[in-house]
Amino acid sequence: MVQRPDPASGGGVEDRKCPFCRSEDTEVISLFGSQVMTMQCKCRACGSFFEASKY
Ligand SMILES: [Zn+2]
């Protein structure tokens, strides 16, 4: 069984791969980034923080 993030907390977020290492092993730090449509994420693979689009 594949472990997936809770869709209720992420709002159906799919595209939050790490832009640095392309890893999908990321976690959401905050649902609100510098812009309304972005959220802050952290890559567990390389430890980088990045912003991902919610939509
Ligand atoms: Zn990464």
mmCIF file of the protein (N, C-alpha, C, O) and its ligand, coordinates in Angstrom:
data_MODEL
# 
_entry.id   MODEL 
# 
loop_
_entity.id 
_entity.type 
_entity.pdbx_number_of_molecules 
1 polymer     1 
2 non-polymer 1 
# 
_entity_poly.entity_id                      1 
_entity_poly.type                           'polypeptide(L)' 
_entity_poly.nstd_linkage                   no 
_entity_poly.nstd_monomer                   no 
_entity_poly.pdbx_seq_one_letter_code       MVQRPDPASGGGVEDRKCPFCRSEDTEVISLFGSQVMTMQCKCRACGSFFEASKY 
_entity_poly.pdbx_seq_one_letter_code_can   MVQRPDPASGGGVEDRKCPFCRSEDTEVISLFGSQVMTMQCKCRACGSFFEASKY 
_entity_poly.pdbx_strand_id                 A 
# 
loop_
_entity_poly_seq.entity_id 
_entity_poly_seq.num 
_entity_poly_seq.mon_id 
_entity_poly_seq.hetero 
1 1  MET n 
1 2  VAL n 
1 3  GLN n 
1 4  ARG n 
1 5  PRO n 
1 6  ASP n 
1 7  PRO n 
1 8  ALA n 
1 9  SER n 
1 10 GLY n 
1 11 GLY n 
1 12 GLY n 
1 13 VAL n 
1 14 GLU n 
1 15 ASP n 
1 16 ARG n 
1 17 LYS n 
1 18 CYS n 
1 19 PRO n 
1 20 PHE n 
1 21 CYS n 
1 22 ARG n 
1 23 SER n 
1 24 GLU n 
1 25 ASP n 
1 26 THR n 
1 27 GLU n 
1 28 VAL n 
1 29 ILE n 
1 30 SER n 
1 31 LEU n 
1 32 PHE n 
1 33 GLY n 
1 34 SER n 
1 35 GLN n 
1 36 VAL n 
1 37 MET n 
1 38 THR n 
1 39 MET n 
1 40 GLN n 
1 41 CYS n 
1 42 LYS n 
1 43 CYS n 
1 44 ARG n 
1 45 ALA n 
1 46 CYS n 
1 47 GLY n 
1 48 SER n 
1 49 PHE n 
1 50 PHE n 
1 51 GLU n 
1 52 ALA n 
1 53 SER n 
1 54 LYS n 
1 55 TYR n 
# 
loop_
_struct_asym.id 
_struct_asym.entity_id 
A 1 
B 2 
# 
loop_
_chem_comp.id 
_chem_comp.type 
_chem_comp.mon_nstd_flag 
ALA 'L-peptide linking' y 
ARG 'L-peptide linking' y 
ASP 'L-peptide linking' y 
CYS 'L-peptide linking' y 
GLN 'L-peptide linking' y 
GLU 'L-peptide linking' y 
GLY 'peptide linking'   y 
ILE 'L-peptide linking' y 
LEU 'L-peptide linking' y 
LYS 'L-peptide linking' y 
MET 'L-peptide linking' y 
PHE 'L-peptide linking' y 
PRO 'L-peptide linking' y 
SER 'L-peptide linking' y 
THR 'L-peptide linking' y 
TYR 'L-peptide linking' y 
VAL 'L-peptide linking' y 
ZN  non-polymer         . 
# 
_pdbx_entity_nonpoly.entity_id   2 
_pdbx_entity_nonpoly.name        ? 
_pdbx_entity_nonpoly.comp_id     ZN 
# 
_pdbx_nonpoly_scheme.asym_id         B 
_pdbx_nonpoly_scheme.entity_id       2 
_pdbx_nonpoly_scheme.mon_id          ZN 
_pdbx_nonpoly_scheme.ndb_seq_num     1 
_pdbx_nonpoly_scheme.pdb_seq_num     101 
_pdbx_nonpoly_scheme.auth_seq_num    101 
_pdbx_nonpoly_scheme.pdb_mon_id      ZN 
_pdbx_nonpoly_scheme.auth_mon_id     ZN 
_pdbx_nonpoly_scheme.pdb_strand_id   A 
_pdbx_nonpoly_scheme.pdb_ins_code    . 
# 
loop_
_atom_site.group_PDB 
_atom_site.id 
_atom_site.type_symbol 
_atom_site.label_atom_id 
_atom_site.label_alt_id 
_atom_site.label_comp_id 
_atom_site.label_asym_id 
_atom_site.label_entity_id 
_atom_site.label_seq_id 
_atom_site.pdbx_PDB_ins_code 
_atom_site.Cartn_x 
_atom_site.Cartn_y 
_atom_site.Cartn_z 
_atom_site.occupancy 
_atom_site.B_iso_or_equiv 
_atom_site.pdbx_formal_charge 
_atom_site.auth_seq_id 
_atom_site.auth_comp_id 
_atom_site.auth_asym_id 
_atom_site.auth_atom_id 
_atom_site.pdbx_PDB_model_num 
ATOM   1   N  N  . MET A 1 1  ? 0.851  -1.197 0.000   1.00 0.00 ? 1   MET A N  1 
ATOM   2   C  CA . MET A 1 1  ? 0.000  0.000  0.000   1.00 0.00 ? 1   MET A CA 1 
ATOM   3   C  C  . MET A 1 1  ? 0.885  1.244  0.000   1.00 0.00 ? 1   MET A C  1 
ATOM   4   O  O  . MET A 1 1  ? 1.824  1.358  0.788   1.00 0.00 ? 1   MET A O  1 
ATOM   5   N  N  . VAL A 1 2  ? 0.573  2.147  -0.875  1.00 0.00 ? 2   VAL A N  1 
ATOM   6   C  CA . VAL A 1 2  ? 1.375  3.366  -0.974  1.00 0.00 ? 2   VAL A CA 1 
ATOM   7   C  C  . VAL A 1 2  ? 0.918  4.382  0.062   1.00 0.00 ? 2   VAL A C  1 
ATOM   8   O  O  . VAL A 1 2  ? -0.273 4.652  0.215   1.00 0.00 ? 2   VAL A O  1 
ATOM   9   N  N  . GLN A 1 3  ? 1.879  4.925  0.755   1.00 0.00 ? 3   GLN A N  1 
ATOM   10  C  CA . GLN A 1 3  ? 1.549  5.930  1.757   1.00 0.00 ? 3   GLN A CA 1 
ATOM   11  C  C  . GLN A 1 3  ? 1.321  7.285  1.084   1.00 0.00 ? 3   GLN A C  1 
ATOM   12  O  O  . GLN A 1 3  ? 2.192  7.802  0.384   1.00 0.00 ? 3   GLN A O  1 
ATOM   13  N  N  . ARG A 1 4  ? 0.162  7.833  1.307   1.00 0.00 ? 4   ARG A N  1 
ATOM   14  C  CA . ARG A 1 4  ? -0.164 9.113  0.674   1.00 0.00 ? 4   ARG A CA 1 
ATOM   15  C  C  . ARG A 1 4  ? -0.491 10.152 1.734   1.00 0.00 ? 4   ARG A C  1 
ATOM   16  O  O  . ARG A 1 4  ? -0.966 9.820  2.820   1.00 0.00 ? 4   ARG A O  1 
ATOM   17  N  N  . PRO A 1 5  ? -0.234 11.405 1.409   1.00 0.00 ? 5   PRO A N  1 
ATOM   18  C  CA . PRO A 1 5  ? -0.619 12.469 2.356   1.00 0.00 ? 5   PRO A CA 1 
ATOM   19  C  C  . PRO A 1 5  ? -2.125 12.559 2.467   1.00 0.00 ? 5   PRO A C  1 
ATOM   20  O  O  . PRO A 1 5  ? -2.848 12.245 1.522   1.00 0.00 ? 5   PRO A O  1 
ATOM   21  N  N  . ASP A 1 6  ? -2.583 12.979 3.596   1.00 0.00 ? 6   ASP A N  1 
ATOM   22  C  CA . ASP A 1 6  ? -4.010 13.092 3.833   1.00 0.00 ? 6   ASP A CA 1 
ATOM   23  C  C  . ASP A 1 6  ? -4.618 14.151 2.915   1.00 0.00 ? 6   ASP A C  1 
ATOM   24  O  O  . ASP A 1 6  ? -4.267 15.325 3.025   1.00 0.00 ? 6   ASP A O  1 
ATOM   25  N  N  . PRO A 1 7  ? -5.508 13.769 2.024   1.00 0.00 ? 7   PRO A N  1 
ATOM   26  C  CA . PRO A 1 7  ? -6.090 14.733 1.086   1.00 0.00 ? 7   PRO A CA 1 
ATOM   27  C  C  . PRO A 1 7  ? -6.924 15.798 1.776   1.00 0.00 ? 7   PRO A C  1 
ATOM   28  O  O  . PRO A 1 7  ? -7.118 16.885 1.233   1.00 0.00 ? 7   PRO A O  1 
ATOM   29  N  N  . ALA A 1 8  ? -7.414 15.496 2.956   1.00 0.00 ? 8   ALA A N  1 
ATOM   30  C  CA . ALA A 1 8  ? -8.235 16.467 3.678   1.00 0.00 ? 8   ALA A CA 1 
ATOM   31  C  C  . ALA A 1 8  ? -7.398 17.646 4.156   1.00 0.00 ? 8   ALA A C  1 
ATOM   32  O  O  . ALA A 1 8  ? -7.908 18.761 4.269   1.00 0.00 ? 8   ALA A O  1 
ATOM   33  N  N  . SER A 1 9  ? -6.127 17.415 4.436   1.00 0.00 ? 9   SER A N  1 
ATOM   34  C  CA . SER A 1 9  ? -5.276 18.487 4.928   1.00 0.00 ? 9   SER A CA 1 
ATOM   35  C  C  . SER A 1 9  ? -4.541 19.202 3.805   1.00 0.00 ? 9   SER A C  1 
ATOM   36  O  O  . SER A 1 9  ? -4.124 20.349 3.962   1.00 0.00 ? 9   SER A O  1 
ATOM   37  N  N  . GLY A 1 10 ? -4.384 18.528 2.677   1.00 0.00 ? 10  GLY A N  1 
ATOM   38  C  CA . GLY A 1 10 ? -3.625 19.131 1.576   1.00 0.00 ? 10  GLY A CA 1 
ATOM   39  C  C  . GLY A 1 10 ? -4.494 19.713 0.492   1.00 0.00 ? 10  GLY A C  1 
ATOM   40  O  O  . GLY A 1 10 ? -3.996 20.423 -0.382  1.00 0.00 ? 10  GLY A O  1 
ATOM   41  N  N  . GLY A 1 11 ? -5.769 19.432 0.526   1.00 0.00 ? 11  GLY A N  1 
ATOM   42  C  CA . GLY A 1 11 ? -6.658 19.976 -0.476  1.00 0.00 ? 11  GLY A CA 1 
ATOM   43  C  C  . GLY A 1 11 ? -6.430 19.390 -1.856  1.00 0.00 ? 11  GLY A C  1 
ATOM   44  O  O  . GLY A 1 11 ? -6.624 20.078 -2.858  1.00 0.00 ? 11  GLY A O  1 
ATOM   45  N  N  . GLY A 1 12 ? -6.022 18.137 -1.925  1.00 0.00 ? 12  GLY A N  1 
ATOM   46  C  CA . GLY A 1 12 ? -5.820 17.506 -3.219  1.00 0.00 ? 12  GLY A CA 1 
ATOM   47  C  C  . GLY A 1 12 ? -4.557 17.951 -3.921  1.00 0.00 ? 12  GLY A C  1 
ATOM   48  O  O  . GLY A 1 12 ? -4.529 18.070 -5.146  1.00 0.00 ? 12  GLY A O  1 
ATOM   49  N  N  . VAL A 1 13 ? -3.530 18.193 -3.163  1.00 0.00 ? 13  VAL A N  1 
ATOM   50  C  CA . VAL A 1 13 ? -2.269 18.644 -3.745  1.00 0.00 ? 13  VAL A CA 1 
ATOM   51  C  C  . VAL A 1 13 ? -1.534 17.458 -4.365  1.00 0.00 ? 13  VAL A C  1 
ATOM   52  O  O  . VAL A 1 13 ? -1.389 16.402 -3.748  1.00 0.00 ? 13  VAL A O  1 
ATOM   53  N  N  . GLU A 1 14 ? -1.085 17.655 -5.570  1.00 0.00 ? 14  GLU A N  1 
ATOM   54  C  CA . GLU A 1 14 ? -0.355 16.576 -6.225  1.00 0.00 ? 14  GLU A CA 1 
ATOM   55  C  C  . GLU A 1 14 ? 1.050  17.001 -6.654  1.00 0.00 ? 14  GLU A C  1 
ATOM   56  O  O  . GLU A 1 14 ? 2.013  16.243 -6.532  1.00 0.00 ? 14  GLU A O  1 
ATOM   57  N  N  . ASP A 1 15 ? 1.138  18.225 -7.155  1.00 0.00 ? 15  ASP A N  1 
ATOM   58  C  CA . ASP A 1 15 ? 2.411  18.658 -7.716  1.00 0.00 ? 15  ASP A CA 1 
ATOM   59  C  C  . ASP A 1 15 ? 3.271  19.353 -6.670  1.00 0.00 ? 15  ASP A C  1 
ATOM   60  O  O  . ASP A 1 15 ? 3.333  20.581 -6.622  1.00 0.00 ? 15  ASP A O  1 
ATOM   61  N  N  . ARG A 1 16 ? 3.913  18.587 -5.861  1.00 0.00 ? 16  ARG A N  1 
ATOM   62  C  CA . ARG A 1 16 ? 4.864  19.194 -4.937  1.00 0.00 ? 16  ARG A CA 1 
ATOM   63  C  C  . ARG A 1 16 ? 6.143  18.383 -4.878  1.00 0.00 ? 16  ARG A C  1 
ATOM   64  O  O  . ARG A 1 16 ? 6.616  17.980 -3.815  1.00 0.00 ? 16  ARG A O  1 
ATOM   65  N  N  . LYS A 1 17 ? 6.668  18.168 -6.037  1.00 0.00 ? 17  LYS A N  1 
ATOM   66  C  CA . LYS A 1 17 ? 7.987  17.553 -6.116  1.00 0.00 ? 17  LYS A CA 1 
ATOM   67  C  C  . LYS A 1 17 ? 9.045  18.598 -5.770  1.00 0.00 ? 17  LYS A C  1 
ATOM   68  O  O  . LYS A 1 17 ? 8.851  19.797 -5.969  1.00 0.00 ? 17  LYS A O  1 
ATOM   69  N  N  . CYS A 1 18 ? 10.150 18.117 -5.257  1.00 0.00 ? 18  CYS A N  1 
ATOM   70  C  CA . CYS A 1 18 ? 11.257 19.021 -4.964  1.00 0.00 ? 18  CYS A CA 1 
ATOM   71  C  C  . CYS A 1 18 ? 11.841 19.556 -6.273  1.00 0.00 ? 18  CYS A C  1 
ATOM   72  O  O  . CYS A 1 18 ? 12.189 18.775 -7.159  1.00 0.00 ? 18  CYS A O  1 
ATOM   73  N  N  . PRO A 1 19 ? 11.950 20.888 -6.400  1.00 0.00 ? 19  PRO A N  1 
ATOM   74  C  CA . PRO A 1 19 ? 12.502 21.474 -7.623  1.00 0.00 ? 19  PRO A CA 1 
ATOM   75  C  C  . PRO A 1 19 ? 14.013 21.303 -7.711  1.00 0.00 ? 19  PRO A C  1 
ATOM   76  O  O  . PRO A 1 19 ? 14.605 21.556 -8.761  1.00 0.00 ? 19  PRO A O  1 
ATOM   77  N  N  . PHE A 1 20 ? 14.637 20.879 -6.626  1.00 0.00 ? 20  PHE A N  1 
ATOM   78  C  CA . PHE A 1 20 ? 16.095 20.745 -6.604  1.00 0.00 ? 20  PHE A CA 1 
ATOM   79  C  C  . PHE A 1 20 ? 16.549 19.336 -6.966  1.00 0.00 ? 20  PHE A C  1 
ATOM   80  O  O  . PHE A 1 20 ? 17.475 19.154 -7.755  1.00 0.00 ? 20  PHE A O  1 
ATOM   81  N  N  . CYS A 1 21 ? 15.891 18.353 -6.383  1.00 0.00 ? 21  CYS A N  1 
ATOM   82  C  CA . CYS A 1 21 ? 16.335 16.982 -6.622  1.00 0.00 ? 21  CYS A CA 1 
ATOM   83  C  C  . CYS A 1 21 ? 15.229 16.109 -7.228  1.00 0.00 ? 21  CYS A C  1 
ATOM   84  O  O  . CYS A 1 21 ? 15.420 14.915 -7.457  1.00 0.00 ? 21  CYS A O  1 
ATOM   85  N  N  . ARG A 1 22 ? 14.065 16.732 -7.483  1.00 0.00 ? 22  ARG A N  1 
ATOM   86  C  CA . ARG A 1 22 ? 12.945 16.027 -8.113  1.00 0.00 ? 22  ARG A CA 1 
ATOM   87  C  C  . ARG A 1 22 ? 12.358 14.921 -7.257  1.00 0.00 ? 22  ARG A C  1 
ATOM   88  O  O  . ARG A 1 22 ? 11.608 14.080 -7.752  1.00 0.00 ? 22  ARG A O  1 
ATOM   89  N  N  . SER A 1 23 ? 12.688 14.918 -6.003  1.00 0.00 ? 23  SER A N  1 
ATOM   90  C  CA . SER A 1 23 ? 12.136 13.899 -5.132  1.00 0.00 ? 23  SER A CA 1 
ATOM   91  C  C  . SER A 1 23 ? 10.677 14.200 -4.800  1.00 0.00 ? 23  SER A C  1 
ATOM   92  O  O  . SER A 1 23 ? 10.297 15.362 -4.665  1.00 0.00 ? 23  SER A O  1 
ATOM   93  N  N  . GLU A 1 24 ? 9.881  13.179 -4.672  1.00 0.00 ? 24  GLU A N  1 
ATOM   94  C  CA . GLU A 1 24 ? 8.491  13.363 -4.266  1.00 0.00 ? 24  GLU A CA 1 
ATOM   95  C  C  . GLU A 1 24 ? 8.329  13.190 -2.764  1.00 0.00 ? 24  GLU A C  1 
ATOM   96  O  O  . GLU A 1 24 ? 7.224  13.292 -2.230  1.00 0.00 ? 24  GLU A O  1 
ATOM   97  N  N  . ASP A 1 25 ? 9.430  12.932 -2.098  1.00 0.00 ? 25  ASP A N  1 
ATOM   98  C  CA . ASP A 1 25 ? 9.391  12.750 -0.654  1.00 0.00 ? 25  ASP A CA 1 
ATOM   99  C  C  . ASP A 1 25 ? 9.461  14.110 0.034   1.00 0.00 ? 25  ASP A C  1 
ATOM   100 O  O  . ASP A 1 25 ? 10.490 14.494 0.591   1.00 0.00 ? 25  ASP A O  1 
ATOM   101 N  N  . THR A 1 26 ? 8.345  14.824 -0.020  1.00 0.00 ? 26  THR A N  1 
ATOM   102 C  CA . THR A 1 26 ? 8.291  16.160 0.551   1.00 0.00 ? 26  THR A CA 1 
ATOM   103 C  C  . THR A 1 26 ? 7.183  16.250 1.575   1.00 0.00 ? 26  THR A C  1 
ATOM   104 O  O  . THR A 1 26 ? 6.281  15.413 1.616   1.00 0.00 ? 26  THR A O  1 
ATOM   105 N  N  . GLU A 1 27 ? 7.263  17.270 2.394   1.00 0.00 ? 27  GLU A N  1 
ATOM   106 C  CA . GLU A 1 27 ? 6.202  17.493 3.365   1.00 0.00 ? 27  GLU A CA 1 
ATOM   107 C  C  . GLU A 1 27 ? 5.802  18.962 3.342   1.00 0.00 ? 27  GLU A C  1 
ATOM   108 O  O  . GLU A 1 27 ? 6.619  19.835 3.048   1.00 0.00 ? 27  GLU A O  1 
ATOM   109 N  N  . VAL A 1 28 ? 4.547  19.225 3.651   1.00 0.00 ? 28  VAL A N  1 
ATOM   110 C  CA . VAL A 1 28 ? 4.045  20.590 3.661   1.00 0.00 ? 28  VAL A CA 1 
ATOM   111 C  C  . VAL A 1 28 ? 4.359  21.238 5.001   1.00 0.00 ? 28  VAL A C  1 
ATOM   112 O  O  . VAL A 1 28 ? 3.980  20.728 6.055   1.00 0.00 ? 28  VAL A O  1 
ATOM   113 N  N  . ILE A 1 29 ? 5.054  22.364 4.947   1.00 0.00 ? 29  ILE A N  1 
ATOM   114 C  CA . ILE A 1 29 ? 5.368  23.096 6.174   1.00 0.00 ? 29  ILE A CA 1 
ATOM   115 C  C  . ILE A 1 29 ? 4.237  24.046 6.522   1.00 0.00 ? 29  ILE A C  1 
ATOM   116 O  O  . ILE A 1 29 ? 3.788  24.108 7.666   1.00 0.00 ? 29  ILE A O  1 
ATOM   117 N  N  . SER A 1 30 ? 3.784  24.781 5.523   1.00 0.00 ? 30  SER A N  1 
ATOM   118 C  CA . SER A 1 30 ? 2.701  25.735 5.726   1.00 0.00 ? 30  SER A CA 1 
ATOM   119 C  C  . SER A 1 30 ? 1.829  25.774 4.486   1.00 0.00 ? 30  SER A C  1 
ATOM   120 O  O  . SER A 1 30 ? 2.337  25.703 3.367   1.00 0.00 ? 30  SER A O  1 
ATOM   121 N  N  . LEU A 1 31 ? 0.531  25.887 4.671   1.00 0.00 ? 31  LEU A N  1 
ATOM   122 C  CA . LEU A 1 31 ? -0.371 25.939 3.528   1.00 0.00 ? 31  LEU A CA 1 
ATOM   123 C  C  . LEU A 1 31 ? -0.349 27.310 2.862   1.00 0.00 ? 31  LEU A C  1 
ATOM   124 O  O  . LEU A 1 31 ? -0.979 27.508 1.824   1.00 0.00 ? 31  LEU A O  1 
ATOM   125 N  N  . PHE A 1 32 ? 0.379  28.258 3.458   1.00 0.00 ? 32  PHE A N  1 
ATOM   126 C  CA . PHE A 1 32 ? 0.431  29.593 2.893   1.00 0.00 ? 32  PHE A CA 1 
ATOM   127 C  C  . PHE A 1 32 ? 1.880  30.028 2.699   1.00 0.00 ? 32  PHE A C  1 
ATOM   128 O  O  . PHE A 1 32 ? 2.644  30.143 3.657   1.00 0.00 ? 32  PHE A O  1 
ATOM   129 N  N  . GLY A 1 33 ? 2.238  30.264 1.445   1.00 0.00 ? 33  GLY A N  1 
ATOM   130 C  CA . GLY A 1 33 ? 3.577  30.733 1.135   1.00 0.00 ? 33  GLY A CA 1 
ATOM   131 C  C  . GLY A 1 33 ? 3.581  32.235 0.954   1.00 0.00 ? 33  GLY A C  1 
ATOM   132 O  O  . GLY A 1 33 ? 2.775  32.941 1.559   1.00 0.00 ? 33  GLY A O  1 
ATOM   133 N  N  . SER A 1 34 ? 4.493  32.729 0.115   1.00 0.00 ? 34  SER A N  1 
ATOM   134 C  CA . SER A 1 34 ? 4.593  34.164 -0.114  1.00 0.00 ? 34  SER A CA 1 
ATOM   135 C  C  . SER A 1 34 ? 3.418  34.670 -0.939  1.00 0.00 ? 34  SER A C  1 
ATOM   136 O  O  . SER A 1 34 ? 3.112  35.862 -0.935  1.00 0.00 ? 34  SER A O  1 
ATOM   137 N  N  . GLN A 1 35 ? 2.774  33.767 -1.636  1.00 0.00 ? 35  GLN A N  1 
ATOM   138 C  CA . GLN A 1 35 ? 1.595  34.133 -2.403  1.00 0.00 ? 35  GLN A CA 1 
ATOM   139 C  C  . GLN A 1 35 ? 0.425  33.248 -1.969  1.00 0.00 ? 35  GLN A C  1 
ATOM   140 O  O  . GLN A 1 35 ? 0.609  32.197 -1.355  1.00 0.00 ? 35  GLN A O  1 
ATOM   141 N  N  . VAL A 1 36 ? -0.776 33.705 -2.307  1.00 0.00 ? 36  VAL A N  1 
ATOM   142 C  CA . VAL A 1 36 ? -1.976 32.996 -1.869  1.00 0.00 ? 36  VAL A CA 1 
ATOM   143 C  C  . VAL A 1 36 ? -2.037 31.586 -2.452  1.00 0.00 ? 36  VAL A C  1 
ATOM   144 O  O  . VAL A 1 36 ? -2.483 30.645 -1.795  1.00 0.00 ? 36  VAL A O  1 
ATOM   145 N  N  . MET A 1 37 ? -1.584 31.461 -3.683  1.00 0.00 ? 37  MET A N  1 
ATOM   146 C  CA . MET A 1 37 ? -1.728 30.155 -4.349  1.00 0.00 ? 37  MET A CA 1 
ATOM   147 C  C  . MET A 1 37 ? -0.532 29.225 -4.136  1.00 0.00 ? 37  MET A C  1 
ATOM   148 O  O  . MET A 1 37 ? -0.456 28.155 -4.740  1.00 0.00 ? 37  MET A O  1 
ATOM   149 N  N  . THR A 1 38 ? 0.366  29.624 -3.304  1.00 0.00 ? 38  THR A N  1 
ATOM   150 C  CA . THR A 1 38 ? 1.511  28.756 -3.052  1.00 0.00 ? 38  THR A CA 1 
ATOM   151 C  C  . THR A 1 38 ? 1.543  28.313 -1.596  1.00 0.00 ? 38  THR A C  1 
ATOM   152 O  O  . THR A 1 38 ? 0.918  28.926 -0.731  1.00 0.00 ? 38  THR A O  1 
ATOM   153 N  N  . MET A 1 39 ? 2.268  27.260 -1.346  1.00 0.00 ? 39  MET A N  1 
ATOM   154 C  CA . MET A 1 39 ? 2.445  26.802 0.026   1.00 0.00 ? 39  MET A CA 1 
ATOM   155 C  C  . MET A 1 39 ? 3.901  26.397 0.221   1.00 0.00 ? 39  MET A C  1 
ATOM   156 O  O  . MET A 1 39 ? 4.603  26.073 -0.737  1.00 0.00 ? 39  MET A O  1 
ATOM   157 N  N  . GLN A 1 40 ? 4.335  26.421 1.454   1.00 0.00 ? 40  GLN A N  1 
ATOM   158 C  CA . GLN A 1 40 ? 5.716  26.108 1.761   1.00 0.00 ? 40  GLN A CA 1 
ATOM   159 C  C  . GLN A 1 40 ? 5.877  24.617 2.002   1.00 0.00 ? 40  GLN A C  1 
ATOM   160 O  O  . GLN A 1 40 ? 5.125  24.004 2.759   1.00 0.00 ? 40  GLN A O  1 
ATOM   161 N  N  . CYS A 1 41 ? 6.862  24.057 1.350   1.00 0.00 ? 41  CYS A N  1 
ATOM   162 C  CA . CYS A 1 41 ? 7.142  22.637 1.497   1.00 0.00 ? 41  CYS A CA 1 
ATOM   163 C  C  . CYS A 1 41 ? 8.614  22.426 1.811   1.00 0.00 ? 41  CYS A C  1 
ATOM   164 O  O  . CYS A 1 41 ? 9.458  23.293 1.585   1.00 0.00 ? 41  CYS A O  1 
ATOM   165 N  N  . LYS A 1 42 ? 8.887  21.251 2.336   1.00 0.00 ? 42  LYS A N  1 
ATOM   166 C  CA . LYS A 1 42 ? 10.268 20.885 2.602   1.00 0.00 ? 42  LYS A CA 1 
ATOM   167 C  C  . LYS A 1 42 ? 10.536 19.516 2.013   1.00 0.00 ? 42  LYS A C  1 
ATOM   168 O  O  . LYS A 1 42 ? 9.727  18.596 2.135   1.00 0.00 ? 42  LYS A O  1 
ATOM   169 N  N  . CYS A 1 43 ? 11.676 19.399 1.377   1.00 0.00 ? 43  CYS A N  1 
ATOM   170 C  CA . CYS A 1 43 ? 12.074 18.128 0.802   1.00 0.00 ? 43  CYS A CA 1 
ATOM   171 C  C  . CYS A 1 43 ? 12.814 17.306 1.843   1.00 0.00 ? 43  CYS A C  1 
ATOM   172 O  O  . CYS A 1 43 ? 13.792 17.767 2.432   1.00 0.00 ? 43  CYS A O  1 
ATOM   173 N  N  . ARG A 1 44 ? 12.345 16.093 2.063   1.00 0.00 ? 44  ARG A N  1 
ATOM   174 C  CA . ARG A 1 44 ? 13.018 15.222 3.041   1.00 0.00 ? 44  ARG A CA 1 
ATOM   175 C  C  . ARG A 1 44 ? 14.288 14.638 2.473   1.00 0.00 ? 44  ARG A C  1 
ATOM   176 O  O  . ARG A 1 44 ? 15.186 14.248 3.220   1.00 0.00 ? 44  ARG A O  1 
ATOM   177 N  N  . ALA A 1 45 ? 14.372 14.575 1.145   1.00 0.00 ? 45  ALA A N  1 
ATOM   178 C  CA . ALA A 1 45 ? 15.516 13.946 0.501   1.00 0.00 ? 45  ALA A CA 1 
ATOM   179 C  C  . ALA A 1 45 ? 16.763 14.821 0.601   1.00 0.00 ? 45  ALA A C  1 
ATOM   180 O  O  . ALA A 1 45 ? 17.840 14.338 0.950   1.00 0.00 ? 45  ALA A O  1 
ATOM   181 N  N  . CYS A 1 46 ? 16.612 16.136 0.286   1.00 0.00 ? 46  CYS A N  1 
ATOM   182 C  CA . CYS A 1 46 ? 17.785 17.019 0.279   1.00 0.00 ? 46  CYS A CA 1 
ATOM   183 C  C  . CYS A 1 46 ? 17.685 18.112 1.329   1.00 0.00 ? 46  CYS A C  1 
ATOM   184 O  O  . CYS A 1 46 ? 18.632 18.874 1.524   1.00 0.00 ? 46  CYS A O  1 
ATOM   185 N  N  . GLY A 1 47 ? 16.543 18.198 2.010   1.00 0.00 ? 47  GLY A N  1 
ATOM   186 C  CA . GLY A 1 47 ? 16.409 19.152 3.095   1.00 0.00 ? 47  GLY A CA 1 
ATOM   187 C  C  . GLY A 1 47 ? 16.152 20.579 2.658   1.00 0.00 ? 47  GLY A C  1 
ATOM   188 O  O  . GLY A 1 47 ? 16.256 21.502 3.465   1.00 0.00 ? 47  GLY A O  1 
ATOM   189 N  N  . SER A 1 48 ? 15.816 20.775 1.381   1.00 0.00 ? 48  SER A N  1 
ATOM   190 C  CA . SER A 1 48 ? 15.584 22.126 0.880   1.00 0.00 ? 48  SER A CA 1 
ATOM   191 C  C  . SER A 1 48 ? 14.131 22.547 1.118   1.00 0.00 ? 48  SER A C  1 
ATOM   192 O  O  . SER A 1 48 ? 13.210 21.729 1.113   1.00 0.00 ? 48  SER A O  1 
ATOM   193 N  N  . PHE A 1 49 ? 13.970 23.834 1.322   1.00 0.00 ? 49  PHE A N  1 
ATOM   194 C  CA . PHE A 1 49 ? 12.628 24.390 1.418   1.00 0.00 ? 49  PHE A CA 1 
ATOM   195 C  C  . PHE A 1 49 ? 12.262 24.991 0.067   1.00 0.00 ? 49  PHE A C  1 
ATOM   196 O  O  . PHE A 1 49 ? 13.105 25.577 -0.612  1.00 0.00 ? 49  PHE A O  1 
ATOM   197 N  N  . PHE A 1 50 ? 11.021 24.843 -0.309  1.00 0.00 ? 50  PHE A N  1 
ATOM   198 C  CA . PHE A 1 50 ? 10.572 25.424 -1.573  1.00 0.00 ? 50  PHE A CA 1 
ATOM   199 C  C  . PHE A 1 50 ? 9.091  25.716 -1.497  1.00 0.00 ? 50  PHE A C  1 
ATOM   200 O  O  . PHE A 1 50 ? 8.402  25.286 -0.572  1.00 0.00 ? 50  PHE A O  1 
ATOM   201 N  N  . GLU A 1 51 ? 8.610  26.452 -2.483  1.00 0.00 ? 51  GLU A N  1 
ATOM   202 C  CA . GLU A 1 51 ? 7.191  26.754 -2.538  1.00 0.00 ? 51  GLU A CA 1 
ATOM   203 C  C  . GLU A 1 51 ? 6.558  26.007 -3.695  1.00 0.00 ? 51  GLU A C  1 
ATOM   204 O  O  . GLU A 1 51 ? 7.106  25.956 -4.796  1.00 0.00 ? 51  GLU A O  1 
ATOM   205 N  N  . ALA A 1 52 ? 5.409  25.435 -3.434  1.00 0.00 ? 52  ALA A N  1 
ATOM   206 C  CA . ALA A 1 52 ? 4.710  24.691 -4.470  1.00 0.00 ? 52  ALA A CA 1 
ATOM   207 C  C  . ALA A 1 52 ? 3.331  25.296 -4.692  1.00 0.00 ? 52  ALA A C  1 
ATOM   208 O  O  . ALA A 1 52 ? 2.717  25.846 -3.778  1.00 0.00 ? 52  ALA A O  1 
ATOM   209 N  N  . SER A 1 53 ? 2.870  25.183 -5.909  1.00 0.00 ? 53  SER A N  1 
ATOM   210 C  CA . SER A 1 53 ? 1.545  25.691 -6.219  1.00 0.00 ? 53  SER A CA 1 
ATOM   211 C  C  . SER A 1 53 ? 0.486  24.750 -5.677  1.00 0.00 ? 53  SER A C  1 
ATOM   212 O  O  . SER A 1 53 ? 0.651  23.531 -5.710  1.00 0.00 ? 53  SER A O  1 
ATOM   213 N  N  . LYS A 1 54 ? -0.594 25.315 -5.183  1.00 0.00 ? 54  LYS A N  1 
ATOM   214 C  CA . LYS A 1 54 ? -1.670 24.483 -4.667  1.00 0.00 ? 54  LYS A CA 1 
ATOM   215 C  C  . LYS A 1 54 ? -2.522 23.909 -5.783  1.00 0.00 ? 54  LYS A C  1 
ATOM   216 O  O  . LYS A 1 54 ? -3.175 22.878 -5.622  1.00 0.00 ? 54  LYS A O  1 
ATOM   217 N  N  . TYR A 1 55 ? -2.504 24.599 -6.928  1.00 0.00 ? 55  TYR A N  1 
ATOM   218 C  CA . TYR A 1 55 ? -3.426 24.183 -7.988  1.00 0.00 ? 55  TYR A CA 1 
ATOM   219 C  C  . TYR A 1 55 ? -2.708 23.630 -9.201  1.00 0.00 ? 55  TYR A C  1 
ATOM   220 O  O  . TYR A 1 55 ? -3.352 23.240 -10.175 1.00 0.00 ? 55  TYR A O  1 
HETATM 221 ZN ZN . ZN  B 2 .  ? 15.044 17.747 -2.744  1.00 0.00 2 101 ZN  A ZN 1 
# 
